[in-house]
């Protein structure tokens, strides 16, 4: 039985970045403040991740605004906050029924932006798709369906690939496919984080990869376009970018821990 994800993990240029990111997460998980305040770090990380994901999808919002506003008006911000709030409840569903989890993520992300009949449903042939990252025309609905089925099969099959590699492929596929047409970035970044949690790299959801992607925003679109090209080199560059984003996010969460230590 082949292990396609494990083969991807062996691509030149991917392994070193993956190892660096894993070490950064491990350093974070060893911080002594987490023995008694991990829930608070996770909550702060979730807020920062929601804000970063919304900004990556074009919203203009600060952390202070999120802390002081009970009901932000921007539907992107609202969707990102809903996704972040419910992410922890979807871990088991993501492990066992990823298509179901993706549908739920889209319902959360797009509830204020699309017709209720379209929530959680892949776009139709005449459905438009946002192109925040400049990818060009999206794949056809039939290609989307086939690749979502393939991705679901990979996620529910055994693999020796590191969680970071699996998460990068999930993120890259979903952003490339833009399966729903609206809110796909919010869904893809949430799915990346879910993968890291469900596969044990970050079981308490302390790391917000969205924060890392925003820190490396200038590289985000080009790296995704490399992935979408389908070349081995392009996929490896995307995995390296995602790994660098996770490492940056782990350092951000380390800073949260240090702030808590200082009181």
N, C-alpha and C positions, 0 to 999 in steps of 0.2 A: 504494500500500500504506500503510495507516494505521499510526501509531506511537502506540499508546495510552499507553505509559509517558512518552513525550515530552510528550504533552498534559497528563498529570498533573503533570509538572514545572513547567508554566506556571501552575498554580493560584495565585491571590493568596495571599501569605503563606508560600509554600513556598520560592521562589527565594532570598530573603534569608538564611534560616536555612541552606539548603544551601550557599550561598557562604561563610558564616561557618565552617561545619564544615570545608569543604574547606581554607580558609586555616589553620585550627587543625592539621589533619593535615599540611599542607605545612610549617608551622613545625616540627612534630615531626620530619618526615623530613629536615630540614636540620640537625638536631643533630649536632655533630661526633663525639660518642661512638659514633654508629651506624656510623661508618666501620670500627670494629674490634670493636664489642660488640653488634651488632644482634641476634645470636642470643640473647644473655643477656636483652636487653630483651624480645624476643618471648616467651621462656620465662616471665619474670616476669609479663608481660601476660596470658599464657595462664592462669597460676595465679589471678591476680586476677579474670579473666573467669569462670573456673570457679566460684570462690567466689561472685561476685556473682550469677551465673545461678542457683545453688542457693538462695541466700537469697531471690531473687525468687520462687522456687517454694516457699517456706515453710521451708527448712532454717535451722538455727541453727548457724553454723560461722564461725570466725575464720580469718584467714590463718595465724596462728601454729599453729592446730590442723592445718591442711592441711600445713604444713611439717614437722610433727613426727609425724603419724600416717600409717603406711603403708597402712592399710585402714580408712577411716572407715566406721562402721556404717550411717549414713543412706543409703538407696538413692538419694535425690535427689543427695546429694553424690557418691556413687560414680558415678552416671550422668553428672553434669556433668564430673567429672574424666576419664572415658573419652572423652566427646565432645571435650573440649578437647585431649586427647592425640592424637586421630586426625584432627583437623580438617584439618591440613595435607595429608593424603593424599587428601582428597576434592575438591580444587580442580578437577581435570580432569573428574571425574565430574559435579560440579555444573554445569560449563559445558555438558556434552554430554548428560547424562541426569539432570536434577534429581530426577525421581521416584525413581530408584535411590539417589541420594545421601540423599534424605529417609528412605528405608527404612533405610539403614545408620545414619543418625543416631539413628533411633528404637531400633534394636537396641542401640546403645551406651548410649543414655539410659535405657532401661527394662529392661535385662537382669536386674536384681535385683528387679523390681517387678511384671512381668506374665508370664503364661504364655508359654512359648517359641513356641507356635503363633501367638500374637498379635503377636510382635515384627516390626516393619517393615510390618505390615498395617493399613490403615485400619479404624477401628472398624465394627462391624456395627450393624444397626438396634437391637439390644437392648444395645449397649455403652454404658456410662456414660462421661462425659467430665468431667474435673476442671474446676473453674471458679475458679481462684485469683484472677482479676481481676474477678469479678462480672459476667460477660457475660450470664448467663442461659442458657436452653436452647441447646445447640449446633445448628448446621445438620444436616439429615438426611444420612445416608450418600450418597444420590444427589446432593445438592447439593455435598457435599464432593468427590465424584469429579469432577463437572463443573468445579468451580472449581480443583481441582488440575490437571486437564488444561489449563484455560485459563492458569493460572500457568506451567505447564511450557512451553506454547506461547510465552508472552511472553518467558520466560527464554532460549529457544533461537532467538529471532528478533532481527534487528538492531534497535537502538534508539539514539536520540541522547540519551536520558535520562541524567542523571548517575548514577554508581554509588550515591550516597547515596539517590536517589529509588527506584531499583530495590530496594535493600536494605530500605528502609522498607516498600515494598509487599509484599515477600516476608515480612517479619516480621509485618506487620499481617494479611495473609491467613492465615498459618499459625496465628496466635493466635486469630483469629476462627473459623476452621474447626475447630480442635482435632481434626485428622484422626485421631489415634491414641487419644485419650482419656486417656492418661497420658504425662507427659513432654513435652507439646507446647510448653511454654514453653522448655525446654532446647533442643528441636529448632529452634524459631523463632528464638531468639537466635543459635544457631550458624549457621543459614542466613543471617541478616543479616551476620554476620562473614565467612562464606564469600563472600558476594556482594561485599563491599568488597575482599576479597583477589583474587578471580578477575577482577574488573573493573578492577583496577589502581590503585584509590585507595590501598590499603594492602598492597602486594604481599608484604611481609615479615611481615604480621600482627602489627604493633606496637601496634595500637589495640584495646582491648577494649570494644566498645559496651555490653556487659553492665554494666561498671563505671559507665558514664554513666547507664544506665537505673536502676541502684540509687541513684545520687546524686540522681536526679530521680524517686524512687519515688512520691512523692505525685502526680506528673503522669502516671505510666505507665498506670495503669488508666483514668483519665478520657480520656486521649488515645486509647487503644485503643478505648474505647466510642464516641468520636467517629468513628474510622475505621469501626467496625462499622456505624454508622448509614447508611453509604453516601453521605452528602451530600458535595458538593464541599468545603464548608467543613470538614467533619469529616476528610476525607482530608488536606487541607492542614495541619490542626492536627497530625495524626499525623506527617506528614513533618517538620514543624517540630520536634516533640518528638524524633523519632529523630535529626535533625540536631544538636539541642542535646546529646543524649546522646553522640553521636560526638565533638562538640567537647569535652565534659567528659572523655571517655575519652582523647582526645589530650593534654589537659593533664595527666591522671594519668600517662600514659606519658612525658610531658616531665619530670615529677617523678622518675620512675624513672631517666631519663637523668641528671638532675642528681645524684641520689644516687650513681650509678655514678661520676660525675665526681669527687665528693668522696671516693670510696673507702670 
